Amino acid sequence: MKIHSKIISLLLLPLLGSFSGCGNKPVGEGGDAEVSFAYVTNGVDPFWDLCAAGVRIAEKEFGVTCEVLMPPKGVVDQKRMMETLLAKGIDGIAVSPVDAENQTPFLNEVAGNTILITNDSDAPKSKRLVFIGTNNYKAGRSLGGLVKKALPEGGEVMLFVGRLEQLNARQRRQGVIDELLGRPEQSLDLLKYDPVDATNLASAGSKYTILDTRTDNFDKARAKSNAEDAIAKYKNLKCMVGLFAYNPPSCIDAIKEADKLGDIKVCGFDEQDALLQAITDGHAYGTISQQPWEYGYESIKMLKNISDGVQPQTTYQEVAFLEVTKENIDEFWAKKKEMAELGKSQ
């Protein structure tokens, strides 16, 4: 069930307090220990406030208590938070791994002690029971399609992303590359990736050249610096593509300061207000939204089902993404504001 059908009524209910016990679980009205789950993000960002909105809606609907944790310092904080949750006796965790490959042994330990699922970014080699999220390769191809619409005559394109250790980032990047270079669609489980240091990617049948991929390791000052350097280095740069939520706004700021609004197009991922405003003003073409409130809602719903003995029928539950352009920006932004307020009120 999609959460939008319940939003109005659920928003009128008082918010449940976050699970914050230390040792013993809280006891419900009937004397039984309440079921408690945790939603652990891979960082701190307004994107996760939107996911938290879905968590809060599911929390009330399914009668559970939920804690939303956002690690400010990546892998180390994420590990510490989950260790604390296990010590509390948490009934289940939904996590977005920071570095799936290197975290897999620890994730397996978590899975041995509680219900573990992943969302947003997967750890497919771990013992997590199910992954909930967008097909990031398809979403990347859709983003490549937005670039084509923004730049129908072709041109030089730069990609910007926080880090490529995350599976979702690699999948998005590859989707954009394959779409712009006119390659056949790949299967998600058999993806072949272009090297992370590949430059000047082009093909005989394409009008587009992908100059480079710049990473910033979630450093927003560096993200803007990367964009500034690209503008200075590549005089014929026609489009900047941001793969993480804060990348497109960083690109827009750099373009404004270089007095190149309109000359360099912007397309991106997620739904930061600066990007939505730029789409409204015509300074960016569009973005791909993962509808993150669905991540939070579906994750808690899945944890509750598994806790109740209902095992998942698949190891991958796909959440639909949405293309947001000037045509649907008003409706989308209104929905996003509603979710943002709910997410912040945890």
Buried (B, 14 or more C-beta within 10 A) or exposed (E): EEBBEBBEEBBEEEEBEBBEBEEEBEEEEEEEEBBBBBBBBBBBBBBBBBBBBBBBBBBBBBEBBBBBBBBEEBBEBBBEBBEEBBEBBBBBBBBBBBBBEEBBEBBBBBBEBBBBBBBBBBBBEBEBBBBBBBBBBBBBBBBBBBBBEBBEEBBBBBBBBBBBBBBBBBBBBBBBBBBBBEBEEBEBEEBEEBEBEEEEBBBEEBBBBBBBBBBBEBEBEBBBBBBBBBBEEBEEBBBBBBBBBBBBBBBBBBBEEBEEBEEBBBBBBBBBEBBBBBBEEEBBBBBBBBBBBBBBBBBBBBBBBBBEEEEBEEEBBEBEBBBBBEEEBEEBBEBBEBBBEBBEEB
